[in-house]
Amino acid sequence: MISQRVRTITPSATLSLNARLQEMRAQGKEIINLSVGEPDFETPKFIRDVAHEAMESGWTRYTATSGHPEAREAVCRHVQATRNVEVKPEQVVLSSGVKHSLSQALLSLVNPGDEVMIGAPYWVSYPELIRLADGIPVVVETRIEDGFRLTREALEKQLTPRTMGIILNEPGNPTGIVSSTAEILEIVEFARDNDLWIISDEIYEAMVHEGKLNSPFSIDPQRVSYISGLSKSFAMTGWRLGWSVSEPDRANAIGRLQSHNAANPCSISQACVAAALGGMDQPELQEMYAAFRERKNLVVEKLDQMNGVQFVSPKGAFYVFVDISNFLGEGKLVADSNQFCLGLLEEKGVAAVPGDAFGTPGCLRLSYARPAEELSDALDRLSQFLEKVASSS
Ligand SMILES: Cc1ncc(COP(=O)(O)O)c(C=O)c1O
């Protein structure tokens, strides 16, 4: 009875781990959860205040399906200020979160059998979102030695006549990668030379700890759809508000699709877009960004002291991706990173996500969206578990 399209969607690779985590918590065990994908901060008060006001002043009805003009104009101002590109409100489609914008953009761009390139390690939902649009995800491996950078050389090797587009994601989940201007230019030029579209997922845009974000949208706004939202940068995961900014024809297609399959995103959340984007220098947000920078330093310092692990110091977002393959294999205490993560949870009460979920086995993702004391404790426990695994083989 279930459609072929949905039947082929694989459930999240982290399901069994999450089930065990819940079970252990129900038994009263304390778990340090480094598998979280959202800021541990409250939505800033100056944004919550705007939401209250919006409820009282009539922002309670359907809006235009692509979004309220005021909110779309706020996104235009943001694009001009941060990406130095002048865009019109018609190029902006507001949605119910970045996942939603990604899905709408892919449904609008992909024809059956089109190949879409993604660099591995990739964010978990890209392959499934591409398949749901009847496309074929083409996974392009990156190397830890290259800082997980997607190179033109690697892309060229997997280019075929059916390749139509690329999804980029910086700052990256799970690696925290932020590329230089020249590195981004190299990918945009590859796309130009082969007439490919680019979807650029920049959801962690305000969380850059080192250097600066280089958005491909600044280089080629005709080819690139810039996608972002309020979830991470403003600690607003539950508010479900995202946007895509594209050249007018593409934006129009996404808007037409949305008018039938979603209508407008939550009107109250839309009312907060201008306040959020205009308030990035507010103390509450600046404190959150500073906390993530400090935590990143703490995590990197601790990991540096662990023998046998490899990682790339993250430049943005709030994750670090750690290669533990030296500790895995037949005949060892744990054969793969799934077993490693289950053991770490059972024995040390620390939850992390196995690399398989991101298309890169032999690794794990740690989130540093937890307070510093918890992080410090969790990393000590990880270090002890690594020693145990090493000494048992
Ligand atoms: C890279 C990336 N894109 C998109 C999303 C989804 O964002 P939203 O909650 O706005 O749908 C996430 C959330 O984890 C993410 O890490």
Ligand as a Chemical Component Dictionary entry (heavy atoms), coordinates in Angstrom:
data_LIG
# 
_chem_comp.id                   LIG 
_chem_comp.type                 NON-POLYMER 
_chem_comp.pdbx_formal_charge   0 
_chem_comp.three_letter_code    LIG 
# 
loop_
_chem_comp_atom.comp_id 
_chem_comp_atom.atom_id 
_chem_comp_atom.alt_atom_id 
_chem_comp_atom.type_symbol 
_chem_comp_atom.charge 
_chem_comp_atom.model_Cartn_x 
_chem_comp_atom.model_Cartn_y 
_chem_comp_atom.model_Cartn_z 
_chem_comp_atom.pdbx_ordinal 
LIG C1 C1 C 0 22.786 21.238 7.672  1  
LIG C2 C2 C 0 21.379 21.279 8.128  2  
LIG N1 N1 N 0 20.421 21.670 7.260  3  
LIG C3 C3 C 0 19.131 21.714 7.615  4  
LIG C4 C4 C 0 18.722 21.385 8.899  5  
LIG C5 C5 C 0 17.248 21.472 9.238  6  
LIG O1 O1 O 0 16.896 22.740 9.637  7  
LIG P1 P1 P 0 15.423 23.165 10.088 8  
LIG O2 O2 O 0 15.258 22.720 11.508 9  
LIG O3 O3 O 0 15.352 24.646 9.944  10 
LIG O4 O4 O 0 14.474 22.464 9.182  11 
LIG C6 C6 C 0 19.671 20.998 9.842  12 
LIG C7 C7 C 0 19.263 20.591 11.206 13 
LIG O5 O5 O 0 19.915 19.837 11.886 14 
LIG C8 C8 C 0 21.038 20.941 9.448  15 
LIG O6 O6 O 0 22.002 20.594 10.311 16 
# 
loop_
_chem_comp_bond.comp_id 
_chem_comp_bond.atom_id_1 
_chem_comp_bond.atom_id_2 
_chem_comp_bond.value_order 
_chem_comp_bond.pdbx_ordinal 
LIG C1 C2 SING 1  
LIG C2 N1 SING 2  
LIG C2 C8 DOUB 3  
LIG N1 C3 DOUB 4  
LIG C3 C4 SING 5  
LIG C4 C5 SING 6  
LIG C4 C6 DOUB 7  
LIG C5 O1 SING 8  
LIG O1 P1 SING 9  
LIG P1 O2 DOUB 10 
LIG P1 O3 SING 11 
LIG P1 O4 SING 12 
LIG C6 C7 SING 13 
LIG C6 C8 SING 14 
LIG C7 O5 DOUB 15 
LIG C8 O6 SING 16 
# 
